[in-house]
């Protein structure tokens, strides 16, 4: 769809001088949007167009006009299901997605996903949600949603550069070493479209870091960080390493015993759009306060 969006930013007085081009890069603005602003002469400094080679000194007001920008945006039906907000500002909405809820619809008529509830909430502000990343249906925790068509690609760029970081809490079977990295490519399983596994045809690189918080020898609590973002990455990497996530309906054989999968997106770190400020949002796992692993056998 064609969209129009304008953003005004006042630079701080105490500012390291740099070119307009470098400032756009520092804001993680994708190249195609930089090109649009430059070719359409829609970068205004104190109300006047200046070439991107011009130097900024601090205190200037920058206006970025995105007129008739072609944005791909699915239509989500609004839903008034409960929405737990962990953080919100002019550009971002970060929610705590419950386990069992999809991130987004697979069909136009679905209306019970996280993006449907975000649509209902943001429509009241005359805004709409833009997806930046996904959580599996069985995973709970922090989901970052952009509130405008420019912040979404900025966050996608931060994901690519690993500036946008995600951490997860999980309970797995078995005892692991104190910390480690799993570096195994992941791809689709040909005979089951739902599943992924390591070393499949057309696999893509996948890297997962983990740290052991506690263990009883038979079960371990891990803090996990993604270096890449493949579908089911944490679940596949841990299962392929012999330590499946407890309650995983696809990659563990114990899902019938538990009400949920023990995987929760517990922290996100990112740079707020159009700033140099790092945002850290935490969301405790609902199963962490009363960890049952000491009783599990």
N, C-alpha and C positions, 0 to 999 in steps of 0.2 A: 504494500500500500504506500501511497505518497503521503508524507507527513511533514509538518513544519514544527520546528522546535528551536527555541532561542535560550541561550545561557549567558548570564552576565557574571563575571568574576572580578573582584577587586583585589589586586595583588597587594601583599603586605608591604609596608614601608621598608622594613628591614628585609632585603631581598637580594640574592646573588644575581647580578645581571646576566641575562642570557637572551638569545634570539627568540623571536616568536616561534620559529620552527622547533627549537629545542624545548620550549615550554609545552607545546602541543605533544611532543614525544614524552615529556615528563608526566603529562596527564594520561598517558597510555591511550591516547586517541588513535584509532586504527588509521593506517595509511590512506585508505580510500576516503575517509572523512577529512583527513588533512588535505588531500587533493581537492575534494569538493570545496572546502572553505577557501583554498588558495585560488582555484580556477574561477569560482563564482564571486571572488572578492568579498567574502562574507566574514572576514576577521576585522573587527573594528576596535581600534585602540583610542579610548576617550572619544568615541563617536566617529572616528575617521579611519578609512581603510589604510593599512600599511602592509608592505610586502613582508613575507615571513622571515626575511633576513634582518629585519629591523630589530634593534636591541631594546629590551625591556629593562627598566631600572628599579621598579618598585612603586607602588601606589597607583599604577594605571588601572583603569577600568577596561576590561576586555569583554567584548560582546561577540559571541559565536552564533551566527544565524544559519540554521539548517533548513532551507526552504525547498520544499518538494523533494525531499530525500526519500528514496525508495527503500522501504523497510518491510521485511517479511514478518508478519505478526499474525499468529493463529487467533481465531475468535474463540473465547471461552465463555460458556454459559455461566452467569453469576449464581453462586450458591451461598446461602446464609448459614452454612455449617460453622461451628465454633472455630475461631482463629486465635492462636496464641502468638502475640507479637513480642519478640525479644529486643528489637531495635527498629527505629524508623527515623528517617530524615527526609529531606526534599527529594532525594534520588533513590533511596534504598528502603526496602521493607524486608526485614529478616524475621522469619517465623520459626516456630517449633512444630515441625510436621509430625503428627502421630504415626506410630507404626500401624501398618495396614492401609494407609491412605496413599494413593498414587500421587506422584508429583504433578503430572499433567494428563489430560485425557488422551486415549488412543482413538476415540471416535467422537465426532462432533456432538453427539447427544449426551455424552457423559457429563455429569455436573457435580460429582462428589470428590474431585481431586483438590490438591492444594492450590493449583492455579485457578480453579473455579471459586474457591473461597476468597482468594486474594482479589479476584475480579470484582466480587460483590463489595468487598471492603473499599477498594480503590475507586470504584465507580462513584461512590459517595463523595470523593474528592475530585471528580471529573478527571481521573487518571486511569491507566490500565497497566496490568503487570506484564513484564518482559522476563522470560526465563533466562537464567544465567548458568545454572548447572542443575543436576538431578540427584535425587535420592531414590534408592530402590523402594518399592512399596513396603517391604518388610522392615525397612530402616527408619528409625525416628531421628529427630533432631533438627539442626539448623539448616534452613533453606534460604538462600539469598535471592531476592527478587528485585529487579530493577523497576523503577517507576516511570522511566522515560526511555525513548528509543536510542539515546546516546550513551547513557550510563551502562546499558546492557553490553554493547560491544567493548566499552572500556573495561568492564569486569572480565569479559571473555579474554581480552588482551592480557589482563593481569593473571588469569589462569594459565595462559600460554607461557608467560614469563616467570611463573611460580611466585609471583607477588601475592596472589590470592591463595592462601593456604588453608587447608581443611584438616581437622583432627577428629578422630573417632575413638570412642571407648567400646570395647567388645570383650566378651567372655568366650574363650575357646577351649577345646578339649586338649589335655596334655600339658606338659611342662616345656617351656621354651627357654632359651638363653636370655640373659638380661635385656639385650637389645640386638637388633639385626635389620638387614635389608633383604627383601625378596625381589629379585630381578628376573622375572620370567614373562615372556611374551604371551598375550592372551588373544584368543580369537573365538569365533562362533563354532559351536558343535553342529556338524552338518545334519545329524538326524534328530536334533531337538532345538528348535529356534529360540527357546527360552534360555538355554544354557550357554555358558562360555567355559573355556578350559585353556590350559597352557599348551603351547607348541602346536596349535592348530594351523591348518592352511590359512594363509593370509593373516596370521597373528600380527598384532601390533605391540611395540615395546610397552612394558608396564613395570613400574617400580613402586614398591610399598616399603615404608620404614615402620618399625614397631619397637615399643619399649614395654617391658614387663613391669606392671605395677605390683601385682601380688600373685601368688600361686599356692595351691595346696598339693601340687604334684600331679593331680588328675585333671585339674582345670586351672586356667590362667586368665587374669584380667590384663588386657593390653591397651595401651594408648597407641593409635595407629595414625600415620600421616601419609597422604597420597603425594607422590611425585608426578604421577600421571593420572588420568581420569578415565580409565576403561570401564565399560559396563561390568558390574559385579566384581570389580578388581580386588577389593579386600577379601570378599567371600571366596573367590577362586584361589587367590594366592595362599590364603591360610589353609584352605582345604587341600590344595595340592602339596602343601608342606606337611601334611599329616595332622593339622590342627584346625579342623572345621569349626566354624562359629556355632555355638550352642543354639539350637532351635532353628537353624537355617533350613528352610523347606526344600531347597534345591541341592545343597551340597553337604548336608549332614543327614544321618539316619535317625535323628532323635526328635524331629519336629513335632511328632505326636505328643511328646511328653511336656511340651512347653507352650505357653500362651502366645509367645512372640519370639522373634529372633533377637539375640542379644548383641545388637549393633546400633550405636547411637552417634550421630554427628554432634560432638560436644563443643567444638570451638571453630570459629573462622577468624582469619586475619586477612585484612585487605587495606588498600589505600582508598580513602573516600574520594569519589569522583571530583575532579577539578580542584583537588587539594594535594598537599604532601603529607596529610595526616593519616597515620595508621590507625585503623579501627580493629579492636579485638572484642569479640562477643563470645561469651561462654554460656553453655546450656547444660546443666548437670543431667546425667543419664537418669531416667526414672528408676532404674534397677540398681543404682550404685550405692545408695545409702544403706540398703539392707542386702548386701551381696550374699547370696546363699552358698558360695563355693565351699565354705568350711563344712557345710552339711552334706554336700554332694559326694556321692560315692560311685 
